[in-house]
Amino acid sequence: MEEKLKKYRRDASLKELGKLLEEKLRCVPPTMEYVRNLILDVKMFFRLLSDEEFDLSPQAREDFTSALVYFIEDKDSIPDRIPLIGYWDDYRLVKYVKTKHKEEIERYFSQVKHFIANYF
């Protein structure tokens, strides 16, 4: 998983990343549970990245950005060309990053009293 994160590490502006994320999310049907969880997690990553009042650790910032870029970019592999099944690798990477930075995420939610998730 770390190799995937390194491969997709980019310096991307939040504005550009947000625009690309919105475009990608419009193309992803939330029909399977893991796809719905993937959508919620990438939205959460972007929320943490874009909150200017939260001091996110540099490693978490890099990993969240890499995971978002991985999700956004079209990968030309056979599994990725199969609808819905192609998101399994994205889900696994995002889940890995979420687990890796669990403390940062918990710290964020302990400081933000009112978080409303934009589900779909």
C-alpha positions in Angstrom: 0.0 0.0 0.0 2.9 2.4 0.8 4.1 1.9 -2.8 0.8 3.0 -4.2 0.8 6.0 -1.9 4.2 7.0 -3.1 3.3 6.5 -6.8 0.3 8.8 -6.5 1.9 11.5 -4.3 1.3 14.9 -6.0 1.5 18.5 -5.1 -2.1 19.4 -5.9 -4.0 22.5 -4.9 -7.1 21.9 -2.8 -9.2 23.8 -5.4 -8.0 21.5 -8.2 -8.3 18.4 -6.1 -11.8 19.3 -5.0 -12.9 19.9 -8.6 -11.4 16.6 -9.7 -13.0 14.8 -6.8 -16.4 16.2 -7.5 -16.1 15.1 -11.2 -15.1 11.6 -10.2 -17.8 11.2 -7.6 -20.5 12.1 -10.2 -19.3 9.0 -12.1 -19.3 6.6 -9.2 -22.6 4.9 -8.5 -23.0 4.2 -4.7 -24.7 0.8 -5.1 -22.5 -1.5 -3.1 -21.7 -1.0 0.6 -17.9 -0.7 0.1 -18.5 1.8 -2.7 -20.7 3.9 -0.4 -18.0 3.7 2.3 -15.3 4.7 -0.2 -17.3 7.8 -1.2 -17.8 8.8 2.5 -14.1 8.3 3.3 -12.8 10.2 0.3 -15.2 13.1 1.2 -13.9 12.9 4.8 -10.2 13.0 3.6 -11.0 16.1 1.5 -12.8 17.7 4.5 -9.7 17.2 6.7 -7.4 18.5 4.0 -9.4 21.6 3.3 -10.1 22.6 6.9 -7.7 25.5 7.3 -8.3 25.7 11.1 -7.1 22.1 11.7 -3.4 21.4 11.9 -3.2 18.2 10.0 0.1 16.3 10.2 2.3 16.5 7.1 2.4 12.7 6.7 -1.4 12.5 6.9 -1.8 15.4 4.5 0.5 13.6 2.0 -1.3 10.2 2.4 -4.8 11.7 2.2 -3.8 13.6 -1.0 -2.2 10.5 -2.5 -5.3 8.4 -1.8 -7.5 11.0 -3.4 -5.3 11.2 -6.5 -5.4 7.4 -6.7 -9.1 7.4 -6.5 -9.5 10.3 -9.0 -7.1 9.0 -11.7 -8.2 6.5 -14.2 -6.1 3.4 -13.9 -5.8 1.3 -17.0 -6.0 -2.2 -15.6 -8.6 -4.9 -16.3 -10.2 -4.8 -12.8 -10.6 -1.1 -13.1 -12.5 -1.4 -16.3 -15.2 -3.6 -14.6 -17.9 -1.4 -13.1 -18.0 -1.4 -9.3 -15.5 -4.2 -8.9 -12.9 -1.8 -10.2 -13.3 0.3 -7.0 -12.1 -2.5 -4.7 -8.5 -1.5 -4.9 -9.4 2.2 -4.3 -11.4 1.1 -1.3 -8.6 -1.0 0.1 -6.1 1.8 -0.3 -8.4 4.4 1.3 -9.2 2.0 4.2 -5.5 1.5 4.7 -4.8 5.2 4.9 -7.9 5.7 7.2 -6.5 3.0 9.6 -3.0 4.4 9.3 -4.1 7.9 10.4 -6.8 6.9 12.8 -5.4 9.1 15.5 -5.4 12.2 13.3 -9.0 11.5 12.2 -10.1 11.0 15.8 -8.2 14.2 16.8 -10.1 16.1 14.1 -13.5 14.9 15.2 -12.7 15.6 18.8 -12.1 19.3 17.9 -14.9 19.7 15.4 -18.1 19.7 17.4 -20.6 19.8 14.5 -19.7 17.7 11.5 -22.4 17.1 9.0 -21.6 14.4 6.4 -22.7 15.1 2.8 -23.7 11.5 2.0 -24.5 11.8 -1.7 
